[in-house]
Amino acid sequence: MIETTSTTQEADRIAAARLLLLNLGVDSDEPRWSSFVLENIVKTVMANPSGSIGDLLKAVLTILEDARHELTRTPANFLKDLVIACFTRERRSYEAIDWPSLVQTIGPGATRSQLYLAMHAVPEQFMSEELADRILRELAPTPYGEEAANLLAA
């Protein structure tokens, strides 16, 4: 008898996480969530064979790229809560993310929402100078400019 290990392809895991997030309205100006819902999403993503917090963050980054909505208080609060849930509930998986690769996916045309997520999610040691400069430049004219300056002050 041959023993096999069950795994799920990364693209499929990200697509599944994307569906979970779309159910919350993450692609709108008014996402709907609670800490209980975020905890369940994190658990569901991690229950997937080979699932990781990286899958969830990649999924939200693609949604934010496609949505191109304004960064208002409600989406900003959601993004902060999501990062907190990922970090506190699955710290090992969070720390195991290939951060240099994830940072590279946040291109020059990144939305303010993507940059806000990066500002809170990317650990300091993996925050490139280029990304930090883009975050500061793009968030400066928003209500989040001061927050960015405080978080990314060198």
N, C-alpha and C positions, 0 to 999 in steps of 0.2 A: 504494500500500500504506500503510495506516495503522499507525503504530507505537504500541503501548500499553505502559504501565508496569504491571507486575504488583504489586498490593498486596493485603493481606489486611486485612479489617475488624478493628478493635481488639477487639471482643467475641470474635471467632473466635481471635485470637492469645492472648487471656487464657485462653480455654477450653482451648486446646491446652497452654499452660503449666501450667494447673491439672491437667490429666491427667498430665503429666510429674511434677508434685509429688505427686499422690495415689499414684502408683506407688511413691514413697519412704515412704509412710505418714505424710506430714506432718500428716494429720488425726488422728493417734494420739499417745499419750504416748511412743511409741518410734519416731520416724522412723529410717530406715536410709539412710545415705549415706556417700560418701567424697569426697575432693577431686576424684577423677577423674570421678565421677558428676556432681558439681555443675558441673564444667568442661564436661562434655558437655551438660548441660541448658542452660547459658548459651549454648553454641554453637548448639544446636538452636533456642532462642528467637530468637537473633540471625539465624539463617539464614532465618527466616520473612520473606517480603516485608513490609517496614515494621516488622519485629520490633524490640523495644527492651527494655531492662532494666526499664523502667516496666511493661511487660506482665507480667513475671515477679513483680515486687513486688506488683502489683495482684492477681495470681492467688494468691499466698501470703496476702495480707491477707484475701481472700474465704474461703479455706480455714480460716484461723484464726478468722474470725467464725463460720463454720458449725460448726466442731469444738467450740469452747467447752471444750477440755480445760485442765487445770491447767498452769501454766508450771513445768515441772520442768527438771532439768539437761540432759537429752537434747534436748528441743525448743529450749531456750535455746542450746545449743551449735550445733544445726543452723541456727538463725536467724542467729547470728553468722557462721558459716561461709558461709552463703548471701550475706550482705552483703559479706563479704570477697571472695568469688568474683566477684560482680557488679562491685564497685568495681575490683578488680585486673585482671580479664579484659576488661572493657568500660567503661573509665573514661569515655570520651566519651559513650556512651549513658547511663551513670549520671548524669553531670553535666547531660545534656540533659533529664532528667525534669522534667516540670512539677510541681515540688515543692509549690508552694502548692495546686494542685488535689489532689494526692495527700494532703497533710496534711488537707484538708477532708473527705476520705473516711473519716478515722479519727474517727468520731463519739463522742458522749458515752458510748455503751454499749460502747465498744471493750473487747475482752478483754485480759487481761494479756499474752498472747502477742503480740497486735497492737501493744500499747504497747511491749513489749520490742523488737520489730522496728523500730518507729519510732525508738526511742531510739538504735539503732545505725545505722539507714539514713538518716534525715533529716539533711542537712547543717545545721550550727549556724545559718547565716544564714536557714534556712527553718523552723526550729523555732519555732512560735508559743509565746507565753507560756502560753496555755491548754493546749496539748498537753503542754508541759514540766511544768506543774502537775499534770495528770492522770497523767502517767507517774510523777512523784514520789509522788503520793498513793496510786496503785494498787499500785505496786511496793514501797512502804515496808514493809508487813508480810511481804514475801517475802524469800527469800535474796538477791534482786536489788536490794533497797532501797539498800544502800550503793553498789553499782555505779551505780545511777541518780543518786544524790546526787553522786557523783564526776564522772560524765559531764556532768551538767546544771548543775553549780555555776556560778553567774554571777559 
